[in-house]
Amino acid sequence: MAAGRYRRFLKLCEEWPVDDTKRGRDLGAYLRQRVAQAFREGENTQVRDLRWSHYSKKIAEPEACEQMYQSLARIHSNYYKHKYPRPRDTSFSGLSLEEYKLILSTDTLGEFKEMNKGIWKKLQEKFASRSPEEKHKAWAQALSRPRT
């Protein structure tokens, strides 16, 4: 029984794309990780050993497993996109899909996070990971600069 479930989830994982621009935040990569955890021994995983998450939702229960699989399959097949079509491909901001993908990439979000840091936080990070000698040199250099 677990072997059939494993094959279905494995096929879904193979079809699900992984977005490399969303390192650490991609649903496809997360799904692969969770399936690997739930089916640690692949097709040989015992029914009593199957757990989907730390909430102890058992994937071994046929109804819960089927519901989980069907939900993921609907997301993957864009079921709701086709069921509820949008009149236009824009949002309130007027940005295109490509612009949203660029903005939501991990690198761009990291740059935004860096821009929003306060001056005190930037100084703490600048001097936190250095040896005492390097810290002294950096402070001396920062203090010797003329203020503008």
N, C-alpha and C positions, 0 to 999 in steps of 0.2 A: 504494500500500500504506500509506504513512504517512498519507494523507488519511483512510482508514477508521479507523485507530487514533486519529487526532486527534479525529474525530467521536465515537467511543465514549467517550474520556476526557472530552471536552467535555460530553457528555450526563450522564455521571456527576457531573461538577463542578456542573452546573446543578441536579441533584437533591439533591446533598449540602448539608445546611443549614449555615449559618454561625452560630455562637453569639457574639453581640456581647459577652457578659459575659466571654469568655475572649480578650480582645485580645492578640494576639501568641502565643497558645498553642492556637489552635483548629485542629483537624485539617482541617476544610473549607477554611479560608483557606490553610493550608499546601498542601493538595492542589492548589488553584487556582494557587498560586504555582509549584509544581513542574511542573505541566502547561504553564504559560506558558513556563517556562524550557526544557523539553524540546522543545516545539513553537514555537520562536521565530517562525517564519514561517507559523504556522497550517497549513493544508492543503498549502502549498507547501514545507514543510520537507523537505529531502533526507534520505534514509535514513541516509547517512553522518554527518549532523550531529546525529542524535538521541542524547542522553545524559540519563539520568534523575537521576543524582546524582553527587557528587564521587567516589564509589567506582567510577565508570565502568561501571556496569551499563547496558548498551546497551538502550534501548527499541526499537531498530531490529531486534533479534533477535526473531523472531516468538514463540518459546517463552517468552522472558523477559517480553516485553510482555504476552502473554496471561495468564501466571501473575500478573503484577502487577495487571492489570485485574481478573481473577477474585477475587483476594484483597481488593481494595478494594470490589468489588461485593458480596462476602459480608459484609463489615463494614457496608456501607451498608444492606443488606437485613435486618440483624439475624439472619442465618443461624444463628449460634451461640446467640443468645438463644432462638430457637425450637427448635433442636436439643437444647439442654440447659436446659430450663425450671427456674426456681428455685421452690422450694415457697412461699417468702414474699418479699415485696418489701422486706424490711429487711435490715440487715447486723448485725454484732455490736454496733454502737453503737446500733442502734434508730432511727437518723435516717431521715427520709423522703427521697425523691428530690429534692424541692424544697429541703430543707435542705442536702443535698449540693451542689446547684447554687449555692445562695447562698454556701456556704463556699468553693467552688472558683472563684468568680468572681475576676477579676483584681483588682478593687477590694478585696475582702475579704482576699485573700492579701497585698496591699500593706499593709493595715492591720495584719495579723498580723506582717509583717516589721518594720514600724515599732515595734510594741510590744516585739519581742524585741531591739531594739538596745540596746546598753549605753549608759551615760551618757557615756562617753568618745567613742564613735562619734557620738552625737547632738551633742555639743559640737563635734567636728571638722566635722560637716556645717553646723552653725550658723555657724561662723566661716570656713569654707574659701572660699566664693565671694564674699566681700565685698572692697571696697577697704580699704587700710590704715586710712583714717580711720574707716570704718564698723566695722572690727574693734576699733579702740581704744575707740570709744564703746560697743560691745556688751560688751567686757571690763569697762570701767569700770562699766557699768550692772549687770552680773552680780556684780561684786565689791562694789558698794555695797548690795546687797540683804542684809537681815538673814538669818542662817542659822537654819533651823528644825530 
